[in-house]
Amino acid sequence: MPIIFDNHSYWKDFSLYGERLFFKENSFVYKKGEIGKGIYYIEKGLVKATSINTKGEEILVNISLPQQLIGVQAMDQIVHFSSTETIKDSVLYFFPCEVVNEIIHKYPHAHRLFLGTVKSQMRCLIDSIHFNNLPSEKQLARLILNIYEDFKQLKIFLSQKDLIKCTGLTRVTIYKVMKDWREKGYIETMSHSLIIKNVSALRGLADSYS
């Protein structure tokens, strides 16, 4: 889940500076503890970031979709605080740190994109601290709203199968929540996406104390 994702389409213009890479489903892009060597732009696919809490349990940190950047928080060549793994076959562009600095020097507006991405990823990291202990409905509401806030679009390109892989919730749980939300008019579901019909209702679920 950056505050200026309206500019993400610009990043595709920088693809000639990067190395195009293909990752099969369930492949690691980078792992927690590795030194950051650059950033990745997602052209196609779906990537989840996970970390380990103090109990040794895996927790979901973030879900990244096409047109998003990952790895920005380690641009100073510090260690990654999370591992990223592809949820489906994905195509990413890799930009080494020195290339990113060159892009920022030539295109000043790119700097705003990086700052927005860092803010978004820090927000998701903070949110993830208690995410896995939340009720399933609240987890789904927060995940969907994070993506909505990033892209400012009501159509979310995640299928129910994607939601299962992203959250680790069961197929039955996802189905029941989606069915309930459809009946209440919160969302509309399609084969490979969903449309938010009532943002306020989802925010109420995400922010509730139950």
Sine and cosine of phi, psi and omega as CSV:
sin_phi,cos_phi,sin_psi,cos_psi,sin_omega,cos_omega
0.00,0.00,0.00,0.00,0.00,0.00
0.00,0.00,0.43,-0.90,-0.04,-1.00
-0.99,0.11,-0.06,1.00,-0.04,-1.00
-0.79,-0.61,0.72,0.69,-0.06,-1.00
-0.94,0.34,-0.10,1.00,0.13,-0.99
-0.86,0.51,-0.43,0.90,-0.06,-1.00
-1.00,-0.01,0.02,1.00,-0.07,-1.00
-0.89,0.45,-0.52,0.86,0.00,-1.00
-0.88,0.47,-0.44,0.90,0.02,-1.00
-0.91,0.42,-0.56,0.83,-0.11,-0.99
-0.89,0.45,-0.48,0.88,0.03,-1.00
-0.87,0.49,-0.47,0.88,0.02,-1.00
-0.92,0.40,-0.33,0.94,-0.02,-1.00
-1.00,-0.02,0.05,1.00,-0.12,-0.99
-0.86,0.51,-0.45,0.89,-0.01,-1.00
-0.92,0.40,-0.28,0.96,0.04,-1.00
-1.00,0.08,-0.25,0.97,-0.12,-0.99
-0.96,-0.27,0.12,-0.99,0.05,-1.00
-0.97,-0.26,0.85,-0.53,-0.03,-1.00
-0.98,0.18,0.82,-0.57,-0.07,-1.00
-0.81,-0.58,0.56,-0.83,0.06,-1.00
-0.93,-0.36,0.77,-0.64,0.04,-1.00
-0.85,-0.52,0.80,-0.60,0.08,-1.00
-0.95,0.30,0.32,-0.95,0.05,-1.00
-0.80,0.60,0.64,-0.77,0.02,-1.00
0.92,0.39,0.51,0.86,0.08,-1.00
-0.97,-0.25,0.61,-0.79,0.06,-1.00
-0.99,0.16,0.73,-0.68,0.14,-0.99
-0.99,0.12,-0.73,0.68,0.17,-0.98
-0.43,-0.90,0.32,-0.95,-0.06,-1.00
-0.90,-0.44,0.44,-0.90,0.04,-1.00
-0.84,0.54,0.72,-0.69,0.02,-1.00
0.99,-0.12,-0.28,0.96,0.06,-1.00
-0.96,0.27,0.54,-0.84,0.05,-1.00
-0.95,0.31,0.74,-0.68,0.03,-1.00
-0.92,0.38,0.75,-0.66,-0.02,-1.00
-0.90,-0.43,-0.11,0.99,-0.02,-1.00
0.27,-0.96,-0.23,-0.97,-0.02,-1.00
-0.86,-0.51,0.25,-0.97,0.00,-1.00
-0.80,-0.61,0.66,-0.75,0.10,-0.99
-0.94,-0.33,0.79,-0.61,-0.04,-1.00
-1.00,0.03,0.92,-0.38,0.06,-1.00
-1.00,0.06,-0.61,0.79,-0.06,-1.00
-0.47,-0.88,0.61,-0.79,0.08,-1.00
0.90,-0.43,-0.37,-0.93,-0.07,-1.00
-0.44,-0.90,0.74,-0.68,-0.08,-1.00
-0.75,-0.66,0.71,-0.70,0.07,-1.00
-0.91,-0.41,0.57,-0.82,0.06,-1.00
-0.94,-0.34,0.75,-0.66,0.01,-1.00
-0.76,-0.65,0.37,-0.93,0.07,-1.00
-0.64,-0.77,-0.06,-1.00,0.00,-1.00
-0.87,-0.50,0.78,-0.63,0.02,-1.00
-1.00,0.09,-0.04,-1.00,-0.08,-1.00
-0.91,0.41,-0.30,0.95,0.03,-1.00
-1.00,-0.01,0.02,1.00,-0.02,-1.00
0.99,0.15,0.25,0.97,-0.02,-1.00
-1.00,-0.09,0.60,-0.80,0.06,-1.00
-0.97,0.25,0.73,-0.68,0.02,-1.00
-0.82,-0.57,0.55,-0.83,0.05,-1.00
-0.98,0.18,0.79,-0.61,0.01,-1.00
-0.99,-0.17,-0.70,0.71,-0.11,-0.99
-0.26,-0.96,0.38,-0.92,0.14,-0.99
-0.85,-0.52,0.78,-0.63,-0.02,-1.00
-0.89,-0.45,0.70,-0.72,-0.05,-1.00
-0.92,-0.38,0.10,-0.99,0.07,-1.00
-0.81,0.59,0.59,-0.81,-0.03,-1.00
0.99,0.14,0.08,1.00,0.05,-1.00
-0.98,-0.22,0.35,-0.94,0.05,-1.00
-0.97,-0.25,0.57,-0.82,0.12,-0.99
-0.75,-0.66,0.42,-0.91,0.03,-1.00
1.00,0.04,0.05,1.00,-0.08,-1.00
-0.91,0.42,-0.54,0.84,-0.06,-1.00
-0.91,0.42,-0.29,0.96,-0.01,-1.00
-0.96,-0.29,0.37,0.93,-0.04,-1.00
-0.88,0.47,-0.44,0.90,0.03,-1.00
-0.99,0.15,0.28,0.96,0.00,-1.00
0.86,0.50,0.63,0.77,0.16,-0.99
-0.99,-0.12,0.09,-1.00,-0.06,-1.00
-0.97,0.25,0.52,-0.85,0.08,-1.00
-0.95,0.31,0.70,-0.72,0.02,-1.00
-1.00,0.05,-0.06,1.00,0.00,-1.00
-0.57,-0.82,0.26,-0.97,0.13,-0.99
-0.97,-0.23,0.57,-0.82,0.05,-1.00
-0.87,-0.49,0.70,-0.71,-0.07,-1.00
-0.69,-0.72,0.65,-0.76,0.01,-1.00
-0.96,0.26,0.70,-0.71,0.03,-1.00
-1.00,0.02,-0.43,0.90,0.08,-1.00
-0.58,-0.81,0.18,-0.98,0.06,-1.00
-0.78,0.62,0.75,-0.66,-0.14,-0.99
-0.68,-0.73,0.48,-0.88,0.10,-0.99
-0.88,-0.48,0.85,-0.53,-0.03,-1.00
-0.81,-0.59,0.48,-0.88,0.15,-0.99
-0.96,-0.27,0.76,-0.65,0.02,-1.00
-0.98,-0.22,0.74,-0.68,0.01,-1.00
-0.84,-0.55,0.95,-0.31,0.05,-1.00
-0.85,0.53,0.39,-0.92,-0.07,-1.00
-0.81,0.58,-0.69,0.73,-0.04,-1.00
-0.91,0.41,-0.54,0.84,0.04,-1.00
-0.95,0.33,-0.64,0.77,0.03,-1.00
-0.88,0.48,-0.69,0.73,0.03,-1.00
-0.88,0.47,-0.59,0.81,0.04,-1.00
-0.91,0.41,-0.67,0.74,0.02,-1.00
-0.89,0.46,-0.70,0.71,0.00,-1.00
-0.88,0.47,-0.62,0.79,0.00,-1.00
-0.91,0.41,-0.65,0.76,-0.05,-1.00
-0.99,0.14,-0.53,0.85,-0.08,-1.00
-0.79,-0.62,1.00,0.03,-0.08,-1.00
-0.82,0.58,-0.51,0.86,-0.03,-1.00
-0.91,0.40,-0.33,0.94,0.02,-1.00
-0.90,0.43,-0.48,0.88,-0.01,-1.00
-0.88,0.47,-0.62,0.79,0.03,-1.00
-0.90,0.43,-0.59,0.81,0.02,-1.00
-0.89,0.46,-0.70,0.72,0.01,-1.00
-0.89,0.45,-0.70,0.71,-0.01,-1.00
-0.88,0.47,-0.66,0.75,0.04,-1.00
-0.90,0.44,-0.63,0.77,0.02,-1.00
-0.90,0.43,-0.70,0.72,0.01,-1.00
-0.87,0.49,-0.71,0.71,0.01,-1.00
-0.87,0.50,-0.68,0.73,0.00,-1.00
-0.90,0.44,-0.70,0.72,-0.04,-1.00
-0.94,0.34,-0.55,0.83,0.08,-1.00
-0.92,0.39,-0.62,0.78,0.04,-1.00
-0.88,0.47,-0.69,0.72,0.00,-1.00
-0.92,0.40,-0.59,0.81,0.02,-1.00
-0.90,0.43,-0.69,0.72,0.04,-1.00
-0.89,0.45,-0.68,0.73,-0.02,-1.00
-0.91,0.42,-0.49,0.87,-0.09,-1.00
-0.97,0.25,-0.27,0.96,-0.07,-1.00
-0.83,0.56,-0.67,0.75,-0.01,-1.00
-0.93,-0.38,0.08,1.00,-0.14,-0.99
-0.83,0.55,-0.75,0.66,-0.12,-0.99
-0.95,0.33,-0.23,0.97,0.04,-1.00
-1.00,-0.07,-0.03,1.00,-0.01,-1.00
-0.99,0.15,0.40,-0.92,0.12,-0.99
-0.85,0.53,0.49,-0.87,-0.09,-1.00
-0.84,0.54,-0.64,0.77,-0.01,-1.00
-0.89,0.46,-0.64,0.77,0.01,-1.00
-0.94,0.35,-0.63,0.78,0.06,-1.00
-0.85,0.53,-0.75,0.66,-0.03,-1.00
-0.90,0.43,-0.65,0.76,0.01,-1.00
-0.88,0.47,-0.70,0.72,-0.01,-1.00
-0.92,0.39,-0.66,0.75,0.00,-1.00
-0.88,0.47,-0.75,0.66,-0.02,-1.00
-0.91,0.42,-0.65,0.76,0.00,-1.00
-0.93,0.37,-0.57,0.82,0.06,-1.00
-0.86,0.51,-0.69,0.73,0.01,-1.00
-0.92,0.38,-0.67,0.75,0.04,-1.00
-0.86,0.51,-0.70,0.72,-0.02,-1.00
-0.91,0.42,-0.57,0.82,-0.01,-1.00
-0.94,0.35,-0.72,0.69,-0.12,-0.99
-0.99,-0.12,-0.27,0.96,-0.05,-1.00
0.83,0.56,0.62,0.78,0.04,-1.00
-0.76,-0.65,0.66,-0.76,-0.03,-1.00
-0.97,0.23,-0.36,0.93,0.02,-1.00
-1.00,0.02,0.87,-0.50,-0.03,-1.00
-0.95,-0.32,0.86,-0.51,-0.09,-1.00
-1.00,0.05,0.93,0.37,0.10,-1.00
-0.72,-0.69,0.78,-0.63,0.09,-1.00
-1.00,0.05,0.15,-0.99,0.05,-1.00
-0.89,0.45,-0.57,0.82,0.06,-1.00
-0.89,0.45,-0.65,0.76,0.05,-1.00
-0.88,0.47,-0.68,0.74,-0.01,-1.00
-0.89,0.46,-0.60,0.80,0.05,-1.00
-0.89,0.46,-0.73,0.69,-0.02,-1.00
-0.93,0.37,-0.58,0.81,-0.04,-1.00
-0.93,0.36,-0.71,0.71,-0.15,-0.99
-0.99,-0.14,-0.41,0.91,-0.09,-1.00
0.99,0.13,0.04,1.00,0.05,-1.00
-0.96,0.29,0.36,-0.93,-0.04,-1.00
-0.97,0.24,0.33,-0.94,0.03,-1.00
-0.87,0.50,-0.64,0.76,-0.01,-1.00
-0.90,0.44,-0.68,0.74,0.00,-1.00
-0.89,0.45,-0.74,0.68,0.01,-1.00
-0.87,0.50,-0.71,0.70,-0.02,-1.00
-0.86,0.51,-0.71,0.70,-0.05,-1.00
-0.90,0.43,-0.69,0.73,-0.01,-1.00
-0.91,0.40,-0.72,0.70,0.00,-1.00
-0.89,0.47,-0.65,0.76,0.02,-1.00
-0.89,0.46,-0.70,0.71,0.01,-1.00
-0.89,0.45,-0.69,0.73,0.00,-1.00
-0.92,0.39,-0.61,0.79,0.05,-1.00
-0.89,0.46,-0.71,0.70,-0.03,-1.00
-0.90,0.43,-0.52,0.86,0.01,-1.00
-1.00,0.07,-0.10,1.00,0.02,-1.00
0.99,0.16,0.31,0.95,0.01,-1.00
-0.98,0.22,-0.60,0.80,-0.08,-1.00
-0.62,-0.78,0.21,-0.98,0.19,-0.98
-0.78,-0.63,0.76,-0.65,-0.05,-1.00
-0.96,-0.27,0.57,-0.82,0.07,-1.00
-0.80,-0.60,-0.02,-1.00,-0.11,-0.99
-0.89,0.45,-0.64,0.76,-0.06,-1.00
-0.80,-0.60,0.33,0.95,-0.03,-1.00
-0.30,-0.95,0.11,-0.99,0.13,-0.99
-0.63,-0.77,0.43,-0.90,0.01,-1.00
-0.87,-0.49,0.81,-0.59,0.04,-1.00
-0.97,0.23,0.83,-0.55,0.01,-1.00
-0.98,-0.22,-0.37,0.93,-0.04,-1.00
-0.61,-0.79,1.00,0.01,-0.03,-1.00
-0.89,0.46,-0.66,0.75,-0.04,-1.00
-0.87,0.49,-0.64,0.77,0.00,-1.00
-0.90,0.43,-0.68,0.74,0.02,-1.00
-0.92,0.39,-0.60,0.80,0.05,-1.00
-0.90,0.44,-0.62,0.79,0.04,-1.00
-0.88,0.47,-0.65,0.76,0.06,-1.00
-0.92,0.40,-0.71,0.71,-0.06,-1.00
-0.91,0.42,-0.56,0.83,-0.09,-1.00
-0.99,-0.13,-0.07,1.00,-0.03,-1.00
-0.92,0.39,0.35,-0.94,-0.04,-1.00
-0.99,-0.10,-0.01,1.00,-0.03,-1.00
-0.99,0.16,0.00,0.00,0.00,0.00
